[in-house]
Amino acid sequence: MKKLIAKYQIHDTFIITGRGIVLAGNIKEGIIHIGNLIRIEFNGGILERKIIGIEGVDGANEKLNIGIRIENVNEKETLDLSNWNPNLFIADIYETNNGSEIPLKVGGANLIEYLKLNEDHKWTGKTEHFVLGKLVKDFYGLAICKYDSSNDFYLFYCDENWSEITDTLHDSIEDAKDQAEFEFQNTISDWKQK
């Protein structure tokens, strides 16, 4: 079941190479979270996509302050969206109850291994993550992922819907696991493959 929670006005779109499409605009009402669903009237139809990233956007217009990265189906959709003129379209944002099902992709990258954090995985405080200027240390799970277009591995710090909150970049799966262990005790033997 979907619940309407916010309205987002789209001013522009652009591509982040290797990461996907970003919608640039401002929140008209409500609060938007990673993992929410955005609904857009696009190319004569309705497009519903999961929000996989939220970032501040620099620009001359102070109202153009939030970038939303959305999950894409394929490269054609990404290209079509990057060429789209949204003309200040107001998109609906929905909250979904997906539960904790493990996805095949996180943040648009292929999931390799994951772990659900629990009371055995104590936060060490050795690394701090800030999202939109706020310290975040309570994560539901960790996911090691790889984009098709990259040789690097990402350690994604996820919410209960396995949506990316923040990430770190690594040369290998082992490096990502070492980073996780550096930040959360007793994780090294708890990784699972999808």
MDAnalysis code that builds the backbone (N, CA, C; Angstrom):
import MDAnalysis as mda
import numpy as np

u = mda.Universe.empty(582, n_residues=194, atom_resindex=np.repeat(np.arange(194), 3), trajectory=True)
u.add_TopologyAttr("name", ["N", "CA", "C"] * 194)
u.add_TopologyAttr("resid", np.arange(1, 195))
u.add_TopologyAttr("resname", ["MET", "LYS", "LYS", "LEU", "ILE", "ALA", "LYS", "TYR", "GLN", "ILE", "HIS", "ASP", "THR", "PHE", "ILE", "ILE", "THR", "GLY", "ARG", "GLY", "ILE", "VAL", "LEU", "ALA", "GLY", "ASN", "ILE", "LYS", "GLU", "GLY", "ILE", "ILE", "HIS", "ILE", "GLY", "ASN", "LEU", "ILE", "ARG", "ILE", "GLU", "PHE", "ASN", "GLY", "GLY", "ILE", "LEU", "GLU", "ARG", "LYS", "ILE", "ILE", "GLY", "ILE", "GLU", "GLY", "VAL", "ASP", "GLY", "ALA", "ASN", "GLU", "LYS", "LEU", "ASN", "ILE", "GLY", "ILE", "ARG", "ILE", "GLU", "ASN", "VAL", "ASN", "GLU", "LYS", "GLU", "THR", "LEU", "ASP", "LEU", "SER", "ASN", "TRP", "ASN", "PRO", "ASN", "LEU", "PHE", "ILE", "ALA", "ASP", "ILE", "TYR", "GLU", "THR", "ASN", "ASN", "GLY", "SER", "GLU", "ILE", "PRO", "LEU", "LYS", "VAL", "GLY", "GLY", "ALA", "ASN", "LEU", "ILE", "GLU", "TYR", "LEU", "LYS", "LEU", "ASN", "GLU", "ASP", "HIS", "LYS", "TRP", "THR", "GLY", "LYS", "THR", "GLU", "HIS", "PHE", "VAL", "LEU", "GLY", "LYS", "LEU", "VAL", "LYS", "ASP", "PHE", "TYR", "GLY", "LEU", "ALA", "ILE", "CYS", "LYS", "TYR", "ASP", "SER", "SER", "ASN", "ASP", "PHE", "TYR", "LEU", "PHE", "TYR", "CYS", "ASP", "GLU", "ASN", "TRP", "SER", "GLU", "ILE", "THR", "ASP", "THR", "LEU", "HIS", "ASP", "SER", "ILE", "GLU", "ASP", "ALA", "LYS", "ASP", "GLN", "ALA", "GLU", "PHE", "GLU", "PHE", "GLN", "ASN", "THR", "ILE", "SER", "ASP", "TRP", "LYS", "GLN", "LYS"])
u.atoms.positions = np.array([
    [0.838, -1.183, 0.000],
    [0.000, 0.000, 0.000],
    [0.881, 1.244, 0.000],
    [0.504, 2.234, -0.812],
    [1.259, 3.469, -0.902],
    [0.516, 4.586, -0.195],
    [1.283, 5.463, 0.472],
    [0.708, 6.605, 1.164],
    [1.400, 7.862, 0.640],
    [0.612, 8.827, 0.122],
    [1.154, 10.091, -0.367],
    [1.727, 10.872, 0.810],
    [3.028, 11.249, 0.716],
    [3.665, 11.929, 1.843],
    [4.294, 13.265, 1.472],
    [4.498, 13.525, 0.155],
    [5.177, 14.771, -0.215],
    [4.893, 15.133, -1.667],
    [5.187, 16.389, -1.993],
    [5.126, 16.912, -3.369],
    [6.486, 17.509, -3.681],
    [6.979, 17.229, -4.893],
    [8.317, 17.666, -5.299],
    [8.229, 18.304, -6.675],
    [8.670, 19.561, -6.784],
    [8.631, 20.276, -8.056],
    [9.961, 20.074, -8.781],
    [9.889, 19.554, -10.018],
    [11.091, 19.232, -10.794],
    [11.421, 20.389, -11.725],
    [12.640, 20.917, -11.571],
    [13.112, 22.020, -12.399],
    [13.970, 21.539, -13.559],
    [14.756, 20.469, -13.335],
    [15.717, 20.027, -14.335],
    [16.082, 18.572, -14.061],
    [16.790, 17.965, -15.011],
    [17.307, 16.609, -14.850],
    [18.737, 16.577, -15.370],
    [19.547, 15.681, -14.810],
    [20.897, 15.491, -15.327],
    [21.382, 14.093, -14.949],
    [22.473, 13.670, -15.591],
    [23.042, 12.343, -15.365],
    [24.325, 12.470, -14.555],
    [24.497, 11.582, -13.575],
    [25.784, 11.397, -12.917],
    [26.353, 10.110, -13.512],
    [27.447, 10.233, -14.234],
    [28.025, 9.087, -14.938],
    [28.270, 7.926, -13.979],
    [27.771, 6.761, -14.367],
    [27.933, 5.560, -13.567],
    [26.967, 5.423, -12.410],
    [26.187, 6.477, -12.125],
    [25.269, 6.428, -10.986],
    [23.811, 6.576, -11.406],
    [23.552, 7.271, -12.531],
    [22.180, 7.376, -13.006],
    [21.645, 8.788, -13.084],
    [20.334, 8.879, -13.111],
    [19.633, 10.143, -13.352],
    [19.328, 10.855, -12.036],
    [19.420, 12.189, -12.079],
    [19.080, 13.019, -10.922],
    [18.015, 14.019, -11.343],
    [16.984, 14.151, -10.537],
    [15.956, 15.170, -10.712],
    [16.316, 16.317, -9.771],
    [16.407, 17.524, -10.314],
    [16.751, 18.691, -9.500],
    [15.500, 19.537, -9.304],
    [15.239, 19.918, -8.073],
    [14.053, 20.716, -7.801],
    [13.938, 21.058, -6.339],
    [12.705, 21.244, -5.898],
    [12.492, 21.589, -4.495],
    [11.236, 20.905, -3.960],
    [11.269, 20.676, -2.668],
    [10.136, 20.048, -1.982],
    [9.074, 21.111, -1.760],
    [7.872, 20.868, -2.258],
    [6.771, 21.815, -2.092],
    [6.040, 21.583, -0.766],
    [5.943, 20.308, -0.375],
    [5.324, 19.977, 0.921],
    [5.754, 18.581, 1.331],
    [5.782, 18.346, 2.630],
    [6.133, 17.034, 3.157],
    [7.631, 16.839, 3.307],
    [8.009, 15.601, 3.593],
    [9.400, 15.211, 3.788],
    [9.674, 13.997, 2.900],
    [10.830, 14.014, 2.230],
    [11.211, 12.942, 1.310],
    [12.341, 12.129, 1.932],
    [12.258, 10.795, 1.770],
    [13.291, 9.898, 2.279],
    [13.759, 8.970, 1.174],
    [15.001, 8.509, 1.295],
    [15.486, 7.464, 0.408],
    [14.599, 6.238, 0.620],
    [14.250, 5.580, -0.476],
    [13.357, 4.424, -0.408],
    [11.922, 4.767, -0.760],
    [11.566, 6.068, -0.709],
    [10.227, 6.485, -1.139],
    [10.083, 6.264, -2.635],
    [8.875, 6.327, -3.099],
    [8.548, 6.154, -4.514],
    [8.135, 7.506, -5.089],
    [8.717, 7.881, -6.237],
    [8.320, 9.118, -6.914],
    [7.486, 8.747, -8.131],
    [6.416, 9.511, -8.352],
    [5.490, 9.258, -9.469],
    [5.508, 10.477, -10.389],
    [5.858, 10.238, -11.675],
    [6.034, 11.302, -12.660],
    [5.196, 10.990, -13.899],
    [4.542, 12.017, -14.442],
    [3.916, 11.880, -15.764],
    [5.025, 12.143, -16.775],
    [5.331, 11.124, -17.586],
    [6.502, 11.191, -18.454],
    [6.232, 10.444, -19.761],
    [6.518, 11.104, -20.891],
    [6.368, 10.503, -22.228],
    [4.991, 9.875, -22.438],
    [3.959, 10.546, -21.975],
    [2.590, 10.074, -22.199],
    [2.137, 8.987, -21.254],
    [2.917, 8.666, -20.241],
    [2.539, 7.629, -19.287],
    [2.922, 8.028, -17.878],
    [2.791, 7.085, -16.970],
    [3.144, 7.296, -15.572],
    [4.399, 6.486, -15.273],
    [5.390, 7.145, -14.696],
    [6.643, 6.508, -14.316],
    [6.735, 6.534, -12.796],
    [6.881, 5.372, -12.178],
    [7.070, 5.276, -10.740],
    [8.425, 4.635, -10.486],
    [9.269, 5.335, -9.742],
    [10.612, 4.838, -9.473],
    [10.980, 5.078, -8.012],
    [11.815, 4.197, -7.489],
    [12.308, 4.296, -6.127],
    [13.364, 5.398, -6.045],
    [13.316, 6.181, -4.990],
    [14.325, 7.206, -4.717],
    [15.507, 6.501, -4.061],
    [16.687, 6.600, -4.706],
    [17.868, 5.902, -4.201],
    [18.930, 6.854, -3.671],
    [18.688, 8.164, -3.771],
    [19.633, 9.133, -3.240],
    [19.010, 10.506, -3.143],
    [19.409, 11.257, -2.132],
    [18.945, 12.634, -1.958],
    [20.186, 13.469, -1.652],
    [20.380, 14.549, -2.424],
    [21.577, 15.374, -2.278],
    [21.202, 16.844, -2.366],
    [22.029, 17.697, -1.762],
    [21.892, 19.129, -1.963],
    [22.418, 19.483, -3.345],
    [21.804, 20.439, -4.018],
    [22.223, 20.862, -5.353],
    [22.592, 22.328, -5.304],
    [23.793, 22.662, -5.784],
    [24.211, 24.061, -5.857],
    [23.559, 24.712, -7.064],
    [23.152, 25.956, -6.922],
    [22.569, 26.676, -8.040],
    [22.247, 28.100, -7.647],
    [22.039, 28.919, -8.668],
    [21.736, 30.331, -8.423],
    [20.367, 30.485, -7.773],
    [19.451, 29.602, -8.099],
    [18.097, 29.676, -7.570],
    [18.052, 28.937, -6.230],
    [17.820, 29.651, -5.133],
    [17.820, 29.029, -3.807],
    [16.755, 27.946, -3.661],
    [15.680, 28.034, -4.434],
    [14.628, 27.027, -4.342],
    [15.036, 25.715, -5.014],
    [16.082, 25.757, -5.838],
    [16.570, 24.569, -6.525],
    [17.586, 23.898, -5.610],
    [17.090, 23.245, -4.554],
    [18.003, 22.844, -3.507],
    [18.082, 21.360, -3.200],
    [17.285, 20.533, -3.840],
    [17.319, 19.107, -3.546],
    [17.417, 18.320, -4.850],
    [18.412, 17.453, -4.921],
    [18.545, 16.533, -6.047],
    [18.087, 15.156, -5.606],
    [17.240, 14.529, -6.411],
    [16.743, 13.187, -6.102],
    [17.271, 12.241, -7.171],
    [18.048, 11.245, -6.718],
    [18.532, 10.221, -7.641],
    [17.528, 9.078, -7.611],
    [17.099, 8.653, -8.811],
    [16.073, 7.606, -8.886],
    [16.617, 6.368, -9.586],
    [16.022, 5.237, -9.243],
    [16.380, 3.975, -9.864],
    [15.887, 3.991, -11.305],
    [16.721, 3.530, -12.234],
    [16.348, 3.479, -13.640],
    [16.289, 2.047, -14.126],
    [15.438, 1.824, -15.112],
    [15.275, 0.495, -15.672],
    [16.386, 0.182, -16.670],
    [16.741, 1.178, -17.503],
    [17.750, 0.940, -18.531],
    [18.363, 2.264, -18.987],
    [19.381, 2.171, -19.855],
    [20.081, 3.360, -20.331],
    [19.180, 4.267, -21.166],
    [18.248, 3.690, -21.937],
    [17.340, 4.507, -22.748],
    [16.485, 5.396, -21.857],
    [15.950, 4.828, -20.778],
    [15.145, 5.619, -19.842],
    [15.982, 6.746, -19.233],
    [17.227, 6.437, -18.855],
    [18.114, 7.453, -18.297],
    [18.324, 8.584, -19.294],
    [18.607, 8.242, -20.543],
    [18.827, 9.250, -21.582],
    [17.556, 10.060, -21.836],
    [16.414, 9.375, -21.931],
    [15.136, 10.080, -22.156],
    [14.843, 11.060, -21.015],
    [15.077, 10.636, -19.780],
    [14.833, 11.520, -18.644],
    [15.798, 12.702, -18.633],
    [17.056, 12.479, -19.048],
    [18.021, 13.580, -19.048],
    [17.676, 14.630, -20.106],
    [16.963, 14.226, -21.149],
    [16.547, 15.156, -22.211],
    [15.152, 15.727, -21.986],
    [14.483, 15.308, -20.945],
    [13.117, 15.722, -20.637],
    [13.101, 17.143, -20.099],
    [12.140, 17.935, -20.525],
    [11.908, 19.265, -19.965],
    [10.737, 19.162, -18.992],
    [11.010, 19.093, -17.687],
    [9.933, 18.864, -16.721],
    [8.964, 20.030, -16.568],
    [9.389, 21.250, -16.986],
    [8.493, 22.410, -16.969],
    [7.829, 22.592, -15.606],
    [8.646, 22.469, -14.536],
    [8.182, 22.644, -13.157],
    [7.090, 21.654, -12.756],
    [7.160, 20.452, -13.307],
    [6.194, 19.396, -12.977],
    [6.215, 19.096, -11.481],
    [5.047, 18.932, -10.890],
    [4.914, 18.567, -9.473],
    [4.711, 17.051, -9.395],
    [5.697, 16.363, -8.829],
    [5.638, 14.910, -8.689],
    [5.107, 14.543, -7.312],
    [4.407, 13.434, -7.238],
    [3.931, 12.891, -5.965],
    [4.989, 11.946, -5.408],
    [5.180, 12.002, -4.099],
    [6.120, 11.120, -3.410],
    [5.312, 10.245, -2.453],
    [5.551, 8.930, -2.538],
    [4.812, 7.974, -1.723],
    [5.749, 7.218, -0.793],
    [5.240, 6.893, 0.375],
    [5.924, 5.997, 1.292],
    [5.453, 4.589, 0.969],
    [6.364, 3.647, 0.966],
    [5.985, 2.256, 0.705],
    [6.402, 1.394, 1.877],
    [5.727, 0.308, 2.057],
    [6.067, -0.650, 3.107],
    [6.615, -1.906, 2.450],
    [7.908, -1.856, 2.102],
    [8.533, -2.981, 1.416],
    [9.067, -4.039, 2.363],
    [9.119, -3.727, 3.651],
    [9.679, -4.679, 4.584],
    [11.183, -4.780, 4.409],
    [11.759, -5.880, 4.834],
    [13.208, -6.019, 4.803],
    [13.670, -7.027, 3.754],
    [12.897, -7.245, 2.703],
    [13.305, -8.146, 1.631],
    [14.619, -7.659, 1.028],
    [15.542, -8.571, 0.820],
    [16.851, -8.218, 0.288],
    [16.734, -8.029, -1.224],
    [17.090, -6.845, -1.739],
    [16.962, -6.594, -3.180],
    [18.169, -7.130, -3.954],
    [18.050, -7.160, -5.279],
    [19.169, -7.538, -6.136],
    [20.111, -6.360, -6.367],
    [19.577, -5.132, -6.231],
    [20.365, -3.922, -6.429],
    [20.138, -2.975, -5.255],
    [21.177, -2.232, -4.920],
    [21.088, -1.169, -3.921],
    [21.710, 0.065, -4.553],
    [21.012, 1.184, -4.511],
    [21.535, 2.399, -5.114],
    [21.808, 2.257, -6.599],
    [21.122, 1.329, -7.259],
    [21.327, 1.084, -8.680],
    [22.505, 0.174, -8.988],
    [23.232, -0.276, -7.961],
    [24.391, -1.155, -8.142],
    [24.021, -2.592, -7.786],
    [24.728, -3.544, -8.374],
    [24.463, -4.960, -8.135],
    [24.917, -5.372, -6.738],
    [24.001, -6.004, -5.989],
    [24.311, -6.469, -4.639],
    [25.198, -7.707, -4.710],
    [26.301, -7.688, -3.961],
    [27.209, -8.835, -3.908],
    [27.062, -9.558, -2.573],
    [27.219, -8.801, -1.476],
    [27.049, -9.358, -0.136],
    [26.372, -8.324, 0.758],
    [25.734, -8.802, 1.829],
    [25.014, -7.903, 2.730],
    [25.055, -8.461, 4.143],
    [24.765, -7.594, 5.095],
    [24.526, -8.056, 6.458],
    [23.554, -7.114, 7.142],
    [22.710, -7.692, 7.986],
    [21.799, -6.907, 8.818],
    [22.523, -6.624, 10.125],
    [22.606, -5.352, 10.468],
    [23.265, -4.980, 11.717],
    [22.382, -5.363, 12.905],
    [23.010, -5.846, 13.973],
    [22.267, -6.196, 15.181],
    [23.066, -5.771, 16.407],
    [22.601, -6.168, 17.589],
    [23.235, -5.718, 18.833],
    [24.681, -6.195, 18.976],
    [25.087, -7.232, 18.259],
    [26.478, -7.696, 18.289],
    [27.422, -6.782, 17.512],
    [26.863, -5.977, 16.616],
    [27.658, -5.100, 15.753],
    [27.700, -3.695, 16.362],
    [28.549, -3.525, 17.330],
    [28.640, -2.246, 18.052],
    [29.334, -1.189, 17.196],
    [28.724, 0.006, 17.142],
    [29.315, 1.136, 16.425],
    [30.571, 1.561, 17.155],
    [31.695, 1.692, 16.434],
    [32.975, 2.024, 17.063],
    [33.194, 3.523, 17.206],
    [32.512, 4.327, 16.386],
    [32.719, 5.767, 16.398],
    [33.980, 6.200, 15.661],
    [34.665, 5.265, 15.008],
    [35.912, 5.574, 14.306],
    [35.683, 6.293, 12.981],
    [34.488, 6.187, 12.438],
    [34.113, 6.901, 11.208],
    [32.743, 7.513, 11.435],
    [32.570, 8.758, 11.003],
    [31.269, 9.418, 11.128],
    [30.731, 9.722, 9.740],
    [29.447, 9.490, 9.541],
    [28.777, 9.768, 8.275],
    [27.778, 10.903, 8.487],
    [27.863, 11.909, 7.622],
    [26.944, 13.031, 7.676],
    [26.102, 13.044, 6.407],
    [24.786, 13.147, 6.565],
    [23.856, 13.222, 5.444],
    [23.043, 14.497, 5.628],
    [23.115, 15.366, 4.641],
    [22.452, 16.669, 4.691],
    [22.797, 17.405, 5.994],
    [24.088, 17.307, 6.390],
    [24.581, 18.031, 7.549],
    [24.306, 17.386, 8.893],
    [23.696, 16.207, 8.927],
    [23.370, 15.557, 10.199],
    [24.140, 14.247, 10.334],
    [24.664, 13.997, 11.529],
    [25.361, 12.755, 11.814],
    [24.375, 11.592, 11.769],
    [24.727, 10.552, 11.015],
    [23.904, 9.348, 10.926],
    [24.768, 8.172, 11.354],
    [24.292, 7.404, 12.323],
    [25.048, 6.231, 12.778],
    [24.163, 5.007, 12.983],
    [22.856, 5.177, 12.867],
    [21.930, 4.059, 13.032],
    [21.505, 3.563, 11.657],
    [22.127, 2.480, 11.234],
    [21.816, 1.882, 9.945],
    [21.182, 0.517, 10.171],
    [20.319, 0.112, 9.261],
    [19.660, -1.191, 9.350],
    [20.609, -2.297, 8.877],
    [21.320, -1.996, 7.783],
    [22.199, -3.010, 7.225],
    [23.286, -2.406, 6.368],
    [24.226, -3.255, 5.973],
    [25.323, -2.880, 5.096],
    [25.272, -3.750, 3.851],
    [25.621, -3.164, 2.713],
    [25.593, -3.906, 1.446],
    [26.850, -3.578, 0.650],
    [27.512, -4.611, 0.167],
    [28.650, -4.429, -0.733],
    [28.115, -4.603, -2.146],
    [28.318, -3.568, -2.966],
    [27.729, -3.553, -4.305],
    [28.746, -3.082, -5.331],
    [28.420, -3.348, -6.609],
    [29.289, -2.947, -7.714],
    [28.424, -2.512, -8.882],
    [28.747, -1.352, -9.442],
    [28.083, -0.886, -10.654],
    [28.703, -1.591, -11.856],
    [27.884, -1.874, -12.856],
    [28.378, -2.517, -14.078],
    [29.494, -1.710, -14.731],
    [29.421, -0.391, -14.640],
    [30.355, 0.495, -15.333],
    [31.631, 0.800, -14.531],
    [31.840, 0.112, -13.409],
    [32.968, 0.442, -12.536],
    [33.679, -0.817, -12.049],
    [34.962, -0.685, -11.753],
    [35.729, -1.777, -11.147],
    [35.764, -1.661, -9.628],
    [35.222, -0.578, -9.097],
    [35.228, -0.324, -7.662],
    [34.050, -1.002, -6.973],
    [34.180, -1.125, -5.657],
    [33.127, -1.706, -4.833],
    [32.645, -0.651, -3.846],
    [31.340, -0.597, -3.649],
    [30.733, 0.351, -2.719],
    [30.249, -0.388, -1.485],
    [30.512, 0.203, -0.335],
    [29.909, -0.261, 0.905],
    [28.764, 0.701, 1.179],
    [27.534, 0.220, 0.988],
    [26.358, 1.047, 1.204],
    [25.845, 0.828, 2.625],
    [25.498, 1.924, 3.266],
    [24.904, 1.923, 4.599],
    [23.419, 2.153, 4.372],
    [22.581, 1.194, 4.759],
    [21.189, 1.148, 4.294],
    [20.159, 1.298, 5.405],
    [18.948, 1.713, 4.993],
    [17.810, 1.744, 5.908],
    [17.083, 0.408, 5.838],
    [15.943, 0.305, 6.505],
    [15.215, -0.964, 6.590],
    [14.647, -1.437, 5.251],
    [14.589, -0.566, 4.252],
    [14.140, -0.963, 2.910],
    [15.323, -1.252, 1.987],
    [16.514, -1.327, 2.550],
    [17.755, -1.539, 1.803],
    [17.990, -0.424, 0.790],
    [17.614, 0.785, 1.165],
    [17.910, 1.972, 0.370],
    [19.185, 2.592, 0.911],
    [20.022, 3.050, 0.013],
    [21.304, 3.646, 0.372],
    [21.094, 4.960, 1.122],
    [21.735, 5.093, 2.270],
    [21.755, 6.351, 3.019],
    [23.048, 7.085, 2.720],
    [24.151, 6.347, 2.752],
    [25.470, 6.893, 2.427],
    [26.341, 5.734, 1.963],
    [27.574, 6.032, 1.559],
    [28.441, 4.966, 1.070],
    [29.902, 5.310, 1.241],
    [30.748, 4.281, 1.107],
    [32.196, 4.450, 1.000],
    [32.646, 3.644, -0.209],
    [33.758, 4.044, -0.820],
    [34.262, 3.445, -2.058],
    [35.516, 2.628, -1.751],
    [35.617, 1.425, -2.364],
    [36.726, 0.510, -2.062],
    [37.245, -0.182, -3.317],
    [38.507, -0.611, -3.251],
    [39.142, -1.309, -4.364],
    [38.747, -2.776, -4.439],
    [38.313, -3.349, -3.321],
    [37.987, -4.775, -3.298],
    [36.876, -5.051, -2.289],
    [36.307, -6.242, -2.394],
    [35.292, -6.681, -1.431],
    [35.922, -6.766, -0.038],
    [37.157, -7.264, 0.028],
    [37.846, -7.394, 1.310],
    [38.044, -6.028, 1.965],
    [38.404, -5.015, 1.157],
    [38.562, -3.661, 1.702],
    [37.240, -3.137, 2.268],
    [36.140, -3.410, 1.560],
    [34.822, -2.969, 2.042],
    [34.476, -3.655, 3.359],
    [34.774, -4.955, 3.464],
    [34.508, -5.687, 4.708],
    [35.376, -5.167, 5.850],
    [36.634, -4.840, 5.531],
    [37.516, -4.280, 6.559],
    [36.982, -2.935, 7.062],
    [36.450, -2.105, 6.147],
    [35.871, -0.820, 6.545],
    [34.657, -1.032, 7.450],
    [33.824, -2.002, 7.083],
    [32.646, -2.305, 7.908],
    [33.074, -2.735, 9.310],
    [34.093, -3.583, 9.399],
    [34.580, -4.049, 10.692],
    [35.202, -2.904, 11.500],
    [35.850, -1.963, 10.813],
    [36.428, -0.785, 11.450],
    [35.339, 0.072, 12.104],
    [34.159, 0.099, 11.470],
    [33.053, 0.931, 11.961],
    [32.091, 0.204, 12.890],
    [31.927, -1.109, 12.662],
    [30.985, -1.910, 13.449],
    [31.667, -3.218, 13.847],
    [31.830, -3.431, 15.143],
    [32.510, -4.637, 15.626],
    [31.750, -5.902, 15.229],
    [32.499, -6.977, 15.050],
    [31.956, -8.330, 14.864],
    [31.162, -8.521, 13.572],
    [31.494, -7.767, 12.527],
    [30.778, -7.938, 11.256],
    [31.477, -8.911, 10.319],
    [32.761, -9.114, 10.472],
    [33.581, -9.789, 9.470],
    [33.066, -11.178, 9.082],
    [32.463, -11.911, 10.005],
    [32.002, -13.271, 9.693],
    [30.494, -13.350, 9.428],
    [29.810, -12.218, 9.428],
    [28.344, -12.228, 9.295],
    [27.825, -11.897, 7.897],
    [28.713, -11.714, 6.924],
    [28.278, -11.360, 5.572],
    [27.575, -12.521, 4.900],
    [26.542, -12.211, 4.125],
    [25.786, -13.223, 3.378],
    [25.780, -12.826, 1.902],
    [25.766, -13.818, 1.030],
    [25.645, -13.560, -0.400],
    [24.196, -13.644, -0.799],
    [23.803, -12.806, -1.752],
    [22.415, -12.797, -2.249],
    [22.203, -14.000, -3.139],
])
